[in-house]
Amino acid sequence: MSGEPFKVWQCRTCGYIYDEAAGDPVEGLAPGTRWSEIPADWICPMCGTPKADFDMIEL
């Protein structure tokens, strides 16, 4: 593990936030799940936007 800080990703379409530190247990993503570990075919649980259309953001 690199010890790299957790990042936050936002859906360009609806604004849904994916925080690596918090994960999204409802979606089966445990806290600490890195963005790179989420399958490429994953879609936004709020609007169905593909993973490729998310941007890393600074909070």
KOLKETOR-443909 format. One record per residue (C-alpha): x, y, z; residue in one letter; residue number from 1. Coordinates in pm, whole numbers. Each point is the difference from the previous one (the first is absolute). Layout:
<recs>
+--------+--------+--------+------+------+
|   east |  north |     up | firo | migu |
+--------+--------+--------+------+------+
|      X |      Y |      Z |    a |  NUM |
...
+--------+--------+--------+------+------+
</recs>
This chain:
<recs>
+--------+--------+--------+------+------+
|   east |  north |     up | firo | migu |
+--------+--------+--------+------+------+
|      0 |      0 |      0 |    m |    1 |
|    143 |    334 |    -99 |    s |    2 |
|   -156 |    201 |    282 |    g |    3 |
|   -136 |    237 |   -263 |    e |    4 |
|   -285 |    219 |    129 |    p |    5 |
|   -352 |   -100 |    -93 |    f |    6 |
|   -156 |    190 |   -289 |    k |    7 |
|   -353 |    115 |    -78 |    v |    8 |
|   -168 |    -43 |   -340 |    w |    9 |
|   -310 |    179 |   -128 |    q |   10 |
|   -248 |    -94 |   -272 |    c |   11 |
|      1 |    265 |   -273 |    r |   12 |
|   -370 |    -60 |    -66 |    t |   13 |
|   -174 |      6 |    339 |    c |   14 |
|    267 |     99 |    253 |    g |   15 |
|      3 |   -335 |    188 |    y |   16 |
|    315 |    -17 |    215 |    i |   17 |
|    210 |   -314 |     42 |    y |   18 |
|    241 |     36 |    293 |    d |   19 |
|    262 |   -276 |      8 |    e |   20 |
|     29 |     26 |    380 |    a |   21 |
|   -375 |    -51 |     52 |    a |   22 |
|    -68 |   -235 |   -290 |    g |   23 |
|   -365 |    -68 |    -81 |    d |   24 |
|   -112 |   -305 |    198 |    p |   25 |
|   -346 |     10 |   -162 |    v |   26 |
|    176 |    -55 |   -335 |    e |   27 |
|    222 |   -273 |    146 |    g |   28 |
|    307 |    228 |     18 |    l |   29 |
|    164 |    -33 |    340 |    a |   30 |
|    158 |    303 |    169 |    p |   31 |
|    353 |     40 |   -132 |    g |   32 |
|    -84 |   -130 |   -350 |    t |   33 |
|    224 |    191 |   -242 |    r |   34 |
|   -145 |    139 |   -323 |    w |   35 |
|    245 |   -218 |   -195 |    s |   36 |
|   -149 |   -311 |    167 |    e |   37 |
|   -353 |     74 |   -124 |    i |   38 |
|    -82 |   -188 |   -324 |    p |   39 |
|     15 |    204 |   -322 |    a |   40 |
|   -363 |    -88 |    -77 |    d |   41 |
|   -126 |    145 |    331 |    w |   42 |
|   -261 |    273 |    -39 |    i |   43 |
|   -120 |    282 |    223 |    c |   44 |
|   -261 |   -139 |    239 |    p |   45 |
|   -198 |    325 |    -23 |    m |   46 |
|    -22 |     59 |   -376 |    c |   47 |
|    174 |   -284 |   -189 |    g |   48 |
|    291 |    210 |   -131 |    t |   49 |
|    305 |   -216 |    -85 |    p |   50 |
|    304 |     -2 |    233 |    k |   51 |
|    203 |    166 |   -279 |    a |   52 |
|   -213 |    314 |     38 |    d |   53 |
|    103 |     69 |    360 |    f |   54 |
|    258 |    261 |     97 |    d |   55 |
|    234 |      2 |    299 |    m |   56 |
|    -78 |    303 |    217 |    i |   57 |
|    163 |    176 |    291 |    e |   58 |
|   -229 |     57 |    295 |    l |   59 |
+--------+--------+--------+------+------+
</recs>
